[in-house]
Amino acid sequence: MIVSSGFNLLFRPGLRKDFRTEYNMYEPEWMQFLKAGTTSDEEGSATIFAYINRLYERGEGEPFIFTQPKIGPKVMWVNKEFAGGYQITKRAVLADKYNVLKTGAKQLARAAQLTKEYRAGGFLDDLFTGTYYKGIDNLAFMSTAHTIIGSAGTTLSNKLSTAVGLSMTSLTSMMDLFGQLKDENNDPIKSWPTKIIIGNDAGNQNKIIQLLGSQLEPFTADNQDNPLKKRFSGLTPIVSRYMTNPRWYFLIDEKLNDMHLDVRVPLELRDWYDEYISAMLVSASEMYSLYGVDWRGWVGTNPT
């Protein structure tokens, strides 16, 4: 509990009014790669179907050929509650000349925002291991051996077989994986990345500017036209400051992106006096689920 003896600076005049309790906040990072939604359910589930993918040639009077759709396994997720708060003695609140202790709810709101950012960063950290989050095929979202529902024994990849740093070669190889993308019946899908997530690494941030902005091919002496500039003309870079490894990077096709953060109970901020303990209590809580189902739309690599 916050008591007056620990905050006696606030009970005397002369302090600067700026206590640096707020910082300029840009748009949330997590909303740039997770789809924000709402839900009224305590838990969620999903599956994917593989329907008939071709029609058969049929002669006059011949019977129809009927085939049965295939259904995939069930993916499930649950909502989790995140909460916190603090207590301030009534005496400390009354003595505070700057009203700093009374406005702590704003700090809890910021804590709630940062909680989402760190949870989303943890989601990115887990994409290659699948320790906490798995997709429809029960594998990590980044894998070289994704299975598909309608074609037993077929595997697909959305992860570079050899983890390499950001370069012309790596982005070209990632585009190859987008070009080889198939659906659950092993039929080609048109997919094109619209975003790239890079870590909080100045070197990679400089590289992405050179790779996407240089008229001529960077890092070579051939002076050839830079094909990435034209192929990725609409690509949006996203810097993740909450991903643990700053060297990892991902390409995302937003049309196919199936990674979500759904809010069950929006952020609730409360403050009240408890006369029994003669204290002011401030609390914050919210409930949401973070999950993914279909791995398609993401390609990544995890260099050290």
N, C-alpha and C positions, 0 to 999 in steps of 0.2 A: 504494500500500500504506500502511496505517495504521502509523506507527512511533511509538515512545515519545516522541520529541522534540516531536511535535505534540499530545500528549495528556497532558502532564505534570501537569495539574491532577488527573487521576484517580489519581495515584500518591501523593497526600498526603491526610492526614485532614482533616476539617473541612467538607467540602462537604455541602450539603443532599442528602438521598437522592432527592428528587423532581427528575428531570432533564427532565421534560416529554417523555419519549420515547413517551408514549401520550396519546391524546385520546379522550374519550367518543365512540364511533361509534354513530350510529343505523343503522337498517336500510338496506341498500344501495339507492341510488336506481334503479340500472339494472334491478333486478328488478321494479320497479313498472310498467315499460312494455315490457320485453323478456321473453319467455318463456324461463325457464332450463331447459335440457335437457342431455342427454349424448349422445355419439355414439362409435362405435367405428371410424368411417371417416375416412380422410384428407381426403376431399372429399365434398360433398353435392350433390344436384340435385333438382329438382322441376318439375312441370308442372301444368296445370289442364285439365280436360275440359269441353266443352260438349255435354251429351247432348240428346236429344230433349226438348223442353219442353212439347209439347202432344200430345194424342191426337186423331185425326181421326174425324169422324162416319163410321160404316160401316154400310151397309145390308146386309140379309140376302144372303148369298152373295157379297158383294163382297170383293175381296182386301185384305189388309193393306197399308198404306203403310209401307214401310221407309225410314228415313233413317239416315245415317251420323253418328256422333258426330264432333265436331271436337276436335282436340287442340291445345293451345297450345304455345308454344316452351319450351325448357328453360332453367331458371334454375340457375346453378351457384354454389357457394361453396367455399372451401378453409379449412382450419384454419391458424392462424398461431401460432407459438411466441413467448412473451414471457419474457424471462429477465434476470437481473441478479445481481450479487454484489459482494463486496469481500474484501480480504485484510488480515490483522492480523499483525504480527510476534509471534512467540512471546514475546519479551521484554515487549511491551506487554500481552499477555494476562495474563502472570504478575504484572505490576506493578499491574494495575488493582485498586484496593481496593474498587470499587463494583460490579464485575461488569457494567458497562455494555457494554463491548466484546464480551462473550460472548453478550449477548442480542440482538444485531443481527438475528437471524432474524425476530424479531417485527416489526422495521421493514420487512423485505423482504415479510412477509405483508401489512402495511399498504400497501406499494407495489404489491403485486399487486392488492389491492382497488381502489386508486385508478386503476390502469391500466384496469381494467374500467369504472370510472366515466367516465374521460376518453374511452375508446373509444366508450362509449354516448352521451356528449355529442357526440362527433364524428358519430355516426350521426344524431342529431337535427339537427346543423348541415348535414348533407348532404341532408336530405329534400327540399329545394326545388330543388337543383341536380342531383342524381343523378350527381355526379362519381365517387363510389366505390361507391354502392349503388343498384341499380335493381330494379324489380319485374318481374312476369311480362310486361308490355308493353314492357319495355326503356326505360321513362321514369322520371323521378324519382318517388318515392313520393307527393309532393304535386304534382298537376298538374291543369290545367283541361281536358286533352285525353286522358284515359285511353282506350285502345282496348280492345275486348272481342272474345273469340274467336269467338262464335257470331253476330255481327251486324256485318258489314263496313260501315265508314263511320259507325258510331255511336260517339260519344265521351261520356265521363262525367267529372265533376269531383269532387275532394275538397279543393279549394283555393279560398278566396275569390278571386273575380276581381279585387277591389281589396283590397289589404292594409290593414287598419284595426286600430286599437288595441282592446283589450278593452272591450266595452260591451254593453248590452242588444241593440243592433242587430246587432253582429257575432256574438254567440252565437245569435241568432235566425236569421241567415243561415247559420250553420254547421249548425243543426238542419234548415234547408231542404235542405242537401246530403245529410244523413243520410236525409231523407225521400225524396229522389230517387234513392237508391242502387239499382243494378240488378246482377243477376248476369251471368255470361258469355253468357247468351242474351237479355240485355236485359229480363229479367223483374224486377219489384220484389222487393227484399229488406227484411225488417223489421230495422232496426238502431237501437240506442239507446246513446248514450254513457254510460259508467260512470266514466270518469276524465278529468280535464283536466290537461295539463302546462302549467305557466307557468314563465317564467324567474325568475332570482333578482333580482326587481325589487320593492321594497317597495310601490310604487304599484299594481302589478298584484295583488300579494298582498292589499292592502287592498280593491281593487275586487272581487276574486272573493268575498271575505267579504260585501261589500255586495250583490253581484248574486245570490248564492245564499242569503243569510241574511235579507235585509230583507223584512219582511211587505208593505210597500208598494214600488212601483216606485222604485228609487233614481235619483238625478240628474234627477228631474223634479219639477214642482210640482203635478202632477195628482192625486196621492194615489190612484192606481189600485192594485189588487192586483198584486203582483209575480208574473207567470206563471212566471218562471224558478225561483223558489223551489219551486214545486210540480212543475214539469217535471223539475228537476234535484235532486230531494230526496235521491237516492242517489249523487250525483256526488262522487267523491273527488279533491280537489286534490293535485297532485304538483308540488313545486318542484324544478326542475332547476338545480343549482348549477354544472353542468359544460357546459351549453349556452352557446355564445359570445354569442348575441344574447338579452338578457334580455326583449325585447319579444315574441318569438314565443310562440305558444301553440297547443295541439293538443287536440282531443277524441278519445277512444278508446273504441270498443266492445270490451271485453275478449273477448267471445265470438267476434268476427271477427278480432281482432288476430293477425297472422301475421308478427310480428317476433321474432327469436330470438337467443339466445346459447347455443350448445351447447358443452360442455366435452369435449374429446378426451382430454386428460391433465390430471388435477387438479393443484393446486399442490403442488410438491415442494420442501421446504426441506431443505438439507443443510449440515452443517459438518464439517470434517475438518482434520487436521494434515498438512502436507506437510513432512516432516523435511528434505528436500533444500533447501528455501528457508527452513526454520525459521519457518513461518508457519501461521496458522489461516485457512482459506478458508470463506466462507459464501456459499451460492448459493440462488437461487429460480428456478423455471421452471414454466410451465404452457402448455397449448395449447388454443385454442378458436376457434370460428368465430362471426361475427356477421353476420346476413343477414336478409332479408325476401323474401317471395314475392308474396303478394296484398296490394294496397294498401288493400283495403276494410277498414273498421273504424277508419280514421284520417281526420280532417278537420283542416286547419290553415290558418294564415295567418302571414305573415312581415312585419309592419310594422317600420319602421326606428325 
